[in-house]
Amino acid sequence: MIKKYCIVELVLLLIVLSFFCTGCWNSKEVESLAIATVVGVDYLNENGSDIWTVSVIILNPVGQEKGGEQSSEKGGQGKLLLGKGKTLQEAVVDFSAHTSRTPYYGHISTFILGERVARKKMGDFTETIMRFWEDRPKTIVMVTKGTALEVLQTGPAVEKLFSKELKDLAMYKASGSGYSYGVIFSDFTAWLESPDRDAVATLINVVPPDVPDSSPQNLIEGLAVFQGSKLVGWLNKEETRGYLLLTQKISKGRMPITVTKDNKVFTYFLGISKSKIQPFVTGND
């Protein structure tokens, strides 16, 4: 009799445990996801109304030929989708309606902000992103003097993935040469909240091609400067180099400094920098 009760109890225990061992019941296969890699945000005036526009590049999976072999088409370069709304959240939802796949934002490498967003709606943007559960603190923040959509439409110059090209340019090439500096989202928001430091963001613009009959390209050069939560100006290439020298950001390459002496032009290469700032107080303030 005792053995019979033990068997019944064991069966009941297994049934109860089965409710807690459901596996990945809410998981989604990679093939069903729209993986966002670069997001552009604009705040435009259309027909007298202010509208948020979200432009998103999602990974475009490589197709397959019959027999399982990959096709030769450029499948990995990404698709550009748009969404519009009276609020940023509504624009994101509108973008989602244009794809049959579930959007996934955990792999975003770069946010690109149009100038009007940076001047008028930076607080709304940062608050929305900070509250979003798929946000990553190391996402790069860029600002353009035009619209973010123009930057995304230009696309990569060399790499297949636009997200990889932007990240490599901002974090290594631009920072190493002193042309600009790759600002990540966590640093940017900390600077916005800081009482003694103004925030900066990476500056990117669409420029005419150097080679005739070529397409326009994106150039990362300079910085966007903020006071409070508003864009107030720009630093050019030379001013950006001074900023980097003062803030000890020279460590990822060799910055060329051209010097003229005795009618001869030569170049110094800086691989690392140190600075010491001593404040002077004048008056009673």
TIBA-522785 format. One record per residue (C-alpha): residue number from 1; chain; x, y, z. Coordinates in pm, 1 decimal, padded with zeros to 6 digits, m for minus. Example, Ala and Ser with C-alpha at 12.3 -4.5 7.8 and 13.67 -1.06 7.14 Angstrom:
2
  resi  chain        px        py        pz
     1      A   01230.0  m00450.0   00780.0
     2      A   01367.0  m00106.0   00714.0
***
This chain:
285
  resi  chain        px        py        pz
     1      A   00000.0   00000.0   00000.0
     2      A   00281.4   00242.3   00089.5
     3      A   00452.0   00163.4  m00238.0
     4      A   00130.8   00241.2  m00428.3
     5      A   00100.2   00582.6  m00258.6
     6      A   00461.4   00660.4  m00339.1
     7      A   00402.1   00588.1  m00707.8
     8      A   00093.5   00813.0  m00712.1
     9      A   00280.9   01095.0  m00539.9
    10      A   00568.1   01060.8  m00788.0
    11      A   00329.6   01082.5  m01083.2
    12      A   00161.9   01390.2  m00937.0
    13      A   00499.5   01550.5  m00873.5
    14      A   00604.9   01491.4  m01234.8
    15      A   00280.1   01645.5  m01359.3
    16      A   00331.8   01955.6  m01143.9
    17      A   00695.0   01992.2  m01253.0
    18      A   00593.1   01972.2  m01617.4
    19      A   00416.1   02308.2  m01582.0
    20      A   00748.9   02470.0  m01485.0
    21      A   00949.6   02302.9  m01761.0
    22      A   00779.7   02450.9  m02064.3
    23      A   01109.7   02545.0  m02230.8
    24      A   01146.4   02857.3  m02443.5
    25      A   00774.0   02904.7  m02493.0
    26      A   00812.9   03272.2  m02592.2
    27      A   01127.7   03233.8  m02803.8
    28      A   01144.7   03351.9  m03164.4
    29      A   01355.8   03201.5  m03439.5
    30      A   01620.4   03421.1  m03601.9
    31      A   01451.3   03373.8  m03938.8
    32      A   01137.2   03541.9  m03803.3
    33      A   01315.1   03854.5  m03670.9
    34      A   01371.8   04191.2  m03838.1
    35      A   01712.4   04269.5  m03683.2
    36      A   01767.3   04646.7  m03675.8
    37      A   02129.8   04759.8  m03709.4
    38      A   02116.4   05136.9  m03777.5
    39      A   01834.9   05373.4  m03678.1
    40      A   01785.2   05726.4  m03808.6
    41      A   01550.3   05970.0  m03634.0
    42      A   01413.8   06291.0  m03787.0
    43      A   01163.3   06552.5  m03669.2
    44      A   01021.4   06715.8  m03979.6
    45      A   00750.3   06962.6  m04068.1
    46      A   00516.1   06816.0  m04328.6
    47      A   00215.6   07013.0  m04450.5
    48      A   00232.4   07239.6  m04146.6
    49      A   00249.0   06953.5  m03894.8
    50      A   00551.0   06824.5  m03699.7
    51      A   00610.9   06456.7  m03770.4
    52      A   00861.2   06208.0  m03631.4
    53      A   01027.6   05990.3  m03895.5
    54      A   01215.3   05672.7  m03805.0
    55      A   01433.6   05514.1  m04073.9
    56      A   01569.5   05169.1  m03991.3
    57      A   01813.8   04939.8  m04167.5
    58      A   01735.1   04575.7  m04099.2
    59      A   01949.3   04278.6  m04193.5
    60      A   01848.3   04125.3  m04523.6
    61      A   01913.1   03749.8  m04496.0
    62      A   02090.6   03590.6  m04791.5
    63      A   01852.6   03394.1  m05009.3
    64      A   01911.5   03037.0  m05111.8
    65      A   01911.7   02868.3  m05446.8
    66      A   01752.1   02532.6  m05505.1
    67      A   01964.0   02264.5  m05351.4
    68      A   02056.3   02476.9  m05049.7
    69      A   02335.1   02689.1  m05202.4
    70      A   02343.4   03060.8  m05130.3
    71      A   02239.2   03294.0  m05407.9
    72      A   02480.1   03551.6  m05548.9
    73      A   02256.3   03851.5  m05476.2
    74      A   02365.1   04103.8  m05215.1
    75      A   02157.7   03962.6  m04934.2
    76      A   02355.3   04086.9  m04636.5
    77      A   02348.0   04458.8  m04708.2
    78      A   02021.1   04539.8  m04535.9
    79      A   01677.6   04681.3  m04612.0
    80      A   01570.5   05038.4  m04537.1
    81      A   01223.0   05079.3  m04386.1
    82      A   01042.9   05394.3  m04267.8
    83      A   00786.7   05479.2  m04005.8
    84      A   00608.1   05807.3  m03928.5
    85      A   00401.3   05932.4  m03635.4
    86      A   00310.4   06227.2  m03416.2
    87      A   00528.6   06078.7  m03142.4
    88      A   00852.6   05883.4  m03159.2
    89      A   00682.2   05573.6  m03020.2
    90      A   00409.0   05595.3  m03284.6
    91      A   00671.9   05622.3  m03559.3
    92      A   00845.8   05307.6  m03429.7
    93      A   00516.5   05116.6  m03432.2
    94      A   00446.1   05243.0  m03785.3
    95      A   00784.4   05111.0  m03898.9
    96      A   00699.1   04773.0  m03747.2
    97      A   00382.9   04756.1  m03957.1
    98      A   00590.5   04755.5  m04277.3
    99      A   00755.0   04419.3  m04208.6
   100      A   00608.4   04074.8  m04153.6
   101      A   00887.8   03994.2  m03910.1
   102      A   00917.6   04082.9  m03542.7
   103      A   01150.9   04383.8  m03496.9
   104      A   01452.1   04321.9  m03274.3
   105      A   01654.2   04623.5  m03158.6
   106      A   01923.1   04456.5  m02948.6
   107      A   02182.9   04474.7  m03228.6
   108      A   02157.4   04846.8  m03307.9
   109      A   02510.1   04982.8  m03347.8
   110      A   02431.1   05347.4  m03429.1
   111      A   02163.6   05611.7  m03377.4
   112      A   02176.3   05889.6  m03637.7
   113      A   01983.1   06206.1  m03546.0
   114      A   01873.5   06477.7  m03782.0
   115      A   01964.5   06836.4  m03691.7
   116      A   01606.6   06933.6  m03603.2
   117      A   01580.7   06646.4  m03353.1
   118      A   01908.3   06754.4  m03191.5
   119      A   01794.2   07117.0  m03162.8
   120      A   01433.0   07069.8  m03052.5
   121      A   01361.8   06715.0  m02929.5
   122      A   01681.2   06571.4  m02781.7
   123      A   01522.6   06528.1  m02440.2
   124      A   01232.4   06329.7  m02584.4
   125      A   01469.5   06105.5  m02779.5
   126      A   01704.0   06024.2  m02489.8
   127      A   01417.5   05959.4  m02248.5
   128      A   01251.2   05718.5  m02491.8
   129      A   01571.5   05524.5  m02559.0
   130      A   01667.2   05505.8  m02189.8
   131      A   01326.9   05353.4  m02108.3
   132      A   01346.0   05096.0  m02389.1
   133      A   01434.9   04748.3  m02262.1
   134      A   01638.0   04647.9  m02570.6
   135      A   01863.9   04952.5  m02554.3
   136      A   02240.9   04896.4  m02543.2
   137      A   02462.6   05152.1  m02361.2
   138      A   02744.4   05124.9  m02617.7
   139      A   02532.3   05227.7  m02915.6
   140      A   02704.5   05516.1  m03098.6
   141      A   02521.8   05851.4  m03115.5
   142      A   02568.8   06055.7  m03434.3
   143      A   02421.5   06386.6  m03550.0
   144      A   02396.8   06515.2  m03906.8
   145      A   02343.6   06868.3  m04033.0
   146      A   02076.0   06742.9  m04271.8
   147      A   01834.2   06455.4  m04218.8
   148      A   01918.7   06111.3  m04089.0
   149      A   01726.9   05956.6  m04378.2
   150      A   01974.3   06106.6  m04628.1
   151      A   02263.5   05941.2  m04443.4
   152      A   02094.8   05601.3  m04439.8
   153      A   02001.2   05630.0  m04807.8
   154      A   02365.7   05693.8  m04899.6
   155      A   02467.2   05363.0  m04744.4
   156      A   02816.1   05210.4  m04705.7
   157      A   03110.4   05296.7  m04928.7
   158      A   03319.3   04981.2  m04876.0
   159      A   03165.3   04738.9  m04628.1
   160      A   02857.6   04530.4  m04703.7
   161      A   02705.8   04616.5  m04366.9
   162      A   02645.1   04984.9  m04307.2
   163      A   02643.3   04928.6  m03930.5
   164      A   02995.5   04781.0  m03938.3
   165      A   03130.6   05062.8  m04154.0
   166      A   02987.6   05333.3  m03926.1
   167      A   03119.3   05167.9  m03611.1
   168      A   03468.4   05111.3  m03751.5
   169      A   03490.0   05467.1  m03885.0
   170      A   03373.3   05630.7  m03561.9
   171      A   03551.4   05415.5  m03305.4
   172      A   03882.2   05356.0  m03481.6
   173      A   03949.0   05554.0  m03799.7
   174      A   03799.4   05891.2  m03702.1
   175      A   03915.6   05871.9  m03340.3
   176      A   04264.9   05760.4  m03437.5
   177      A   04314.3   06036.9  m03692.0
   178      A   04157.6   06305.1  m03472.0
   179      A   03884.0   06378.9  m03724.2
   180      A   03607.3   06292.3  m03479.0
   181      A   03527.1   06071.8  m03181.6
   182      A   03289.9   05777.5  m03138.8
   183      A   03048.8   05884.6  m02862.0
   184      A   02846.9   05602.7  m02705.3
   185      A   02498.0   05648.1  m02565.1
   186      A   02586.5   05590.5  m02198.8
   187      A   02855.9   05862.2  m02206.2
   188      A   02630.9   06098.4  m02398.5
   189      A   02342.9   06076.5  m02149.6
   190      A   02584.5   06110.9  m01856.1
   191      A   02722.4   06431.9  m02009.1
   192      A   02371.3   06568.0  m02062.8
   193      A   02305.1   06525.0  m01690.7
   194      A   02645.3   06659.2  m01582.2
   195      A   02646.7   07008.7  m01424.8
   196      A   03006.2   07082.4  m01530.9
   197      A   03047.0   06930.7  m01877.0
   198      A   02869.0   06985.8  m02208.3
   199      A   02782.5   06683.4  m02418.7
   200      A   02921.5   06613.6  m02764.5
   201      A   02814.1   06366.1  m03032.6
   202      A   02981.7   06229.6  m03344.2
   203      A   02916.4   06441.6  m03654.6
   204      A   02834.0   06268.5  m03983.6
   205      A   02736.0   06433.7  m04311.8
   206      A   02668.2   06336.4  m04671.4
   207      A   02939.1   06487.7  m04894.9
   208      A   02988.7   06501.8  m05274.3
   209      A   03217.5   06234.4  m05417.9
   210      A   03586.1   06304.9  m05472.3
   211      A   03589.3   06093.7  m05787.6
   212      A   03375.4   06218.9  m06080.3
   213      A   03062.3   06017.6  m06167.1
   214      A   03065.6   05851.4  m05826.1
   215      A   02791.8   05841.0  m05564.4
   216      A   02785.6   06072.4  m05259.2
   217      A   02947.8   05934.1  m04945.5
   218      A   02920.1   05979.0  m04571.0
   219      A   03200.4   06162.6  m04392.2
   220      A   03256.7   06142.3  m04015.6
   221      A   03437.1   06463.2  m03927.4
   222      A   03385.6   06701.5  m03634.5
   223      A   03155.2   06698.6  m03333.6
   224      A   02810.1   06827.7  m03245.2
   225      A   02804.6   07032.9  m02921.4
   226      A   02513.9   07043.0  m02675.1
   227      A   02422.2   07267.2  m02384.6
   228      A   02158.7   07113.4  m02166.4
   229      A   01955.6   06898.8  m02403.8
   230      A   01986.5   07122.1  m02710.7
   231      A   02230.7   07129.0  m02998.9
   232      A   02408.7   07467.2  m02998.2
   233      A   02689.8   07430.5  m03253.0
   234      A   02959.3   07232.3  m03426.1
   235      A   03331.4   07167.9  m03389.7
   236      A   03527.5   07145.9  m03715.1
   237      A   03819.7   06907.4  m03769.8
   238      A   04083.2   07131.3  m03611.3
   239      A   03863.4   07218.4  m03312.0
   240      A   03784.8   06850.2  m03267.4
   241      A   04155.8   06768.6  m03248.4
   242      A   04195.1   07028.5  m02974.6
   243      A   03901.3   06876.9  m02787.0
   244      A   04052.8   06530.2  m02812.0
   245      A   04392.5   06652.0  m02689.8
   246      A   04235.4   06826.5  m02389.7
   247      A   04016.8   06530.9  m02293.3
   248      A   04294.5   06269.5  m02338.4
   249      A   04116.1   06072.9  m02607.2
   250      A   04419.3   06005.7  m02828.6
   251      A   04492.9   05636.4  m02791.0
   252      A   04359.9   05447.9  m03095.0
   253      A   04591.4   05563.0  m03371.1
   254      A   04838.2   05826.7  m03484.3
   255      A   04710.1   06181.5  m03518.1
   256      A   04903.6   06382.2  m03779.0
   257      A   05002.9   06737.2  m03678.9
   258      A   05149.7   06942.1  m03964.6
   259      A   05415.9   07194.5  m03861.9
   260      A   05602.4   07457.4  m04066.1
   261      A   05948.4   07566.9  m03953.4
   262      A   06225.0   07741.8  m04149.0
   263      A   06009.2   07720.0  m04460.8
   264      A   05993.7   07342.3  m04426.2
   265      A   05674.9   07145.8  m04374.0
   266      A   05684.5   06826.5  m04172.2
   267      A   05445.3   06613.0  m03970.7
   268      A   05436.4   06495.9  m03610.6
   269      A   05237.3   06182.7  m03533.4
   270      A   05078.0   06168.5  m03187.3
   271      A   04994.4   05823.7  m03056.5
   272      A   04889.0   05916.9  m02703.9
   273      A   04816.6   06241.0  m02522.6
   274      A   04811.4   06376.9  m02168.6
   275      A   04668.6   06702.7  m02046.1
   276      A   04656.4   06896.9  m01723.2
   277      A   04385.6   07157.2  m01681.1
   278      A   04424.1   07424.0  m01414.1
   279      A   04120.1   07650.6  m01363.9
   280      A   04148.6   08022.3  m01291.4
   281      A   03866.4   08208.2  m01118.3
   282      A   03816.1   08574.0  m01203.6
   283      A   03582.5   08801.0  m01013.0
   284      A   03331.6   08668.9  m00762.7
   285      A   03162.4   08415.1  m00989.0
***
